[in-house]
Amino acid sequence: MEILIGMLVLAGVMAFIMECVDASLGMGYGTVLSPVLIIMGFSPLLVVPSILLSQAAGGFTASLFHHKFKNVEFCRRSKDSLIVYIITLSGVAATVIAALIAVSIPKVYLNTYIGLLVAIMGIILASSITFRFTWKRMVGVGVISSFNKGMSGGGFGPVVTGGQMIAGQNHKNAIGCTTAAEAPICIAGFLIYLLFNGIANWWLPLVLFAGAALAAPIGAFTTSKMESGRFKRILGLLIMVLGIWTLWKTYM
């Protein structure tokens, strides 16, 4: 029992730290936390819905503070709001489909796909290549990233944040939009897991929920203080490292 309590406390602390990173950079929470929790001994079918629920809390809270700190403008017809709508609507369906097949697909194929996709996006972003912004590209970004999220609990932020920046979106706006869109998509995925698989133990999702919600305002404030400058290239290198790390964990 003491070991379990210690593991839960550690999980809560890691959720707090990774949500600080995720809310400030638009990525990292599920991509890092999911494999770490599995390595600690938690079941993947408990880890993924726990991450989905807790990141929904962190994403909702962080999006409010991103708007407050003027990282984004979530007015009715603003560009930021439209991007969130597009990513959310296209992403919910992809998340539901991914969650339904998550229990049957070989994980090695999934992790290879996510690792390669994220690494390639990091290379493009770090090389400063940009494309003309189109709404069709935003739909594609929403579908691919949400499919990743529903399948593994991670892989959403690097694709959505990187995809927006490659398409010409400002880094602060891209991070704020990613955070806001992630909340409803995570809720959809969590409900599918809850309905079709159930939650074996509620302690892990509740601990992660608390850690993520408390950290979200800190991450949004950090974003507001970031200067653009070399940020895009640094973020691209970070995304590339996350992709390579995913591949390394898969095969090593």
C-alpha positions, -999 to +999 in steps of 0.1 A: +000+000+000+028+024+009+045+017-025+012+024-043+008+057-024+044+067-033+038+059-069+006+080-070+024+109-053+052+107-079+027+105-107+009+136-094+042+156-092+051+145-128+017+155-140+022+190-125+057+193-141+046+180-175+015+202-176+037+232-169+057+222-199+027+213-220+007+245-213+038+267-220+050+249-252+018+232-264+032+197-261+048+171-239+022+160-214+009+127-228+039+121-251+063+120-221+040+110-192+023+080-210+054+058-214+068+069-180+037+057-162+037+025-181+073+019-172+063+025-135+040-004-138+006+011-145-015-007-171-017+011-205-055+008-204-055+028-172-027+052-182-043+064-214-078+073-201-061+088-170-040+111-192-070+120-213-091+130-183-063+150-166-052+167-197-088+178-204-087+195-170-053+211-177-062+221-212-095+238-202-078+257-173-048+267-194-069+280-223-087+304-199-054+318-188-039+319-223-068+341-232-063+362-200-026+367-207-034+376-243-015+347-259-047+341-279-080+358-287-109+336-281-137+359-294-166+345-314-152+351-349-115+354-342-090+333-362-079+316-330-115+305-322-121+292-357-089+271-356-100+256-323-134+248-338-119+232-368-093+211-349-119+200-323-147+190-347-123+171-370-105+157-341-133+143-319-143+117-346-107+106-351-102+103-313-133+081-309-122+058-337-087+056-324-099+048-288-121+020-301-093+002-319-066+010-293-069-023-276-062-044-307-036-026-328+001-037-323+017-010-303+050-012-322+033-001-354+015+028-336+046+040-318+067+038-350+041+059-369+039+085-342+077+087-337+083+091-374+055+117-379+066+138-349+103+136-359+096+147-395+075+177-383+103+187-359+128+187-388+105+208-410+098+233-381+135+235-372+145+242-408+122+272-409+102+258-439+067+273-439+036+267-460+006+289-469-021+288-442-052+269-453-082+256-434-079+222-451-045+218-436-059+226-402-085+198-407-057+174-415-037+185-385-067+179-363-075+144-376-039+131-375-031+145-340-064+134-325-059+099-338-025+098-321-041+111-289-069+085-288-045+056-295-016+064-272-025+093-249+003+114-266+013+127-300-013+155-301+006+186-291+037+182-313+015+177-344-010+205-337+014+231-324+040+223-350+015+220-378+001+255-371+035+271-369+046+255-402+014+269-417+024+304-405+006+308-372+023+328-344+039+305-317+018+319-289-014+316-308-005+281-319+001+270-283-031+286-270-052+271-297-036+236-292-044+238-255-080+248-260-087+222-287-072+194-266-097+196-238-129+185-256-109+160-277-095+144-245-130+143-230-143+124-260-115+099-259-119+094-221-157+087-224-150+060-250-126+043-227-150+047-198-180+032-217-162+004-234-135-006-210-142+011-176-117+025-152-101-002-130-088+023-104-098+060-100-069+070-079-045+075-108-068+097-130-078+118-099-041+124-089-032+133-125-063+156-127-052+176-097-016+179-108-025+191-143-052+216-132-029+232-107+000+236-132-020+250-161-020+288-151+018+286-146+023+273-182+001+299-197+020+327-179+053+313-191+040+314-227+031+351-223+067+359-214+083+341-244+099+360-272+095+346-307+131+350-320+146+316-320+116+300-303+104+283-335+137+266-342+141+255-305+106+241-305+113+223-338+144+206-322+123+197-291+096+181-313+123+162-333+138+149-301+104+137-289+099+118-321+133+102-320+128+094-283+095+076-292+112+055-318+141+047-294+117+036-267+098+014-292+128-005-305+153-004-276 
